Amino acid sequence: MSLTYWDYLKLDELLDLQEAKSDPPEHDETLFIVIHQVYELWFKLLLHEIEKIKRDFSGNDLFGAIHTLKRVRTVMKTLVGQLDVLETMTPMSFTSFRDRLDTASGFQSAQFRELEFMLGYKRPEMLSHQADDAPHREQLVRRLHERSLIDHFHDFLAHQGVVIPDEEKSRDVTQPTEPNEAIQDGLLELYKKHPNLAILFELMTDFDEGLQEWRYRHIKLVERTIGRKLGTGGSLGVEFLKESLFKPVFPDLWAIRHRL
Ligand code: HEM
């Protein structure tokens, strides 16, 4: 028998995964579950694509990196746009099933944390939100100790003739990315002299801005839905989320813009 669309996509399994906790079921809980599952699928794709960009960077494949950055930038815009759908849910509606979430929280999205670690925003303390026996914990620990996208980007810059300072080459990769003036000077040269590299740097800036937009829109969603309530994950909610709001993934690309 030939393969069908339904079987290829394992739709029996996929469409059986939206199980409301409220009883009798609250109408909007289906939206809440579907949108989170959709985000997790997009996170999965982002991890897959960024893994490729790391290889492109270290292999000095400019066009490969540009091609995939276009994709991840577009996914990021989609992630931002989709929050509109969830904002059609009122605070009253969310309250009707929020208690059922118990301590379940975006804090436990191991894939989002993986994404942050992969991009170089490393906050080891965030591991405490993953239970010791959580299935994805090991993978997250691996990501923490792995070189971030920024380290692979430095490999790419070295291919382009930028001298990467020793302190950057031997840095502790479990620490978050820090801006570096020598790298900024190198980037500036490349930006001005090589329009093809400028395209890459602009795409990286787009992606970075997209992630910050997502954070902003998520905060506004949280604010309009639960106001000043604490998060189900036990954080201060909006106040906690604001700490990451303007954190760039590529600080050196932002630091030079007034010099361009
Ligand atoms: C009504 C909708 C939502 C509310 C009220 C909400 C609320 C919150 C709150 C309060 C936090 C802080 C952690 C805590 O104490 O729980 C948080 C974190 C988080 N949420 Fe949401 N959220 C909503 C929708 C979403 C959606 C659709 C996603 C998509 C995946 C998402 C992903 C995350 C992630 C990844 C974090 C961790 C962020 C970080 O550590 O910087 N949330 N959320």
Boltz pocket constraint, residues with backbone or C-beta under 6 A from the ligand:
constraints:
  - pocket:
      binder: B
      contacts: [[A, 35], [A, 36], [A, 39], [A, 40], [A, 86], [A, 94], [A, 104], [A, 105], [A, 106], [A, 107], [A, 109], [A, 112], [A, 218], [A, 221], [A, 222], [A, 225], [A, 226], [A, 229], [A, 230], [A, 231], [A, 232], [A, 233], [A, 234], [A, 235], [A, 236], [A, 237], [A, 238], [A, 240], [A, 241], [A, 244]]
      max_distance: 6.0
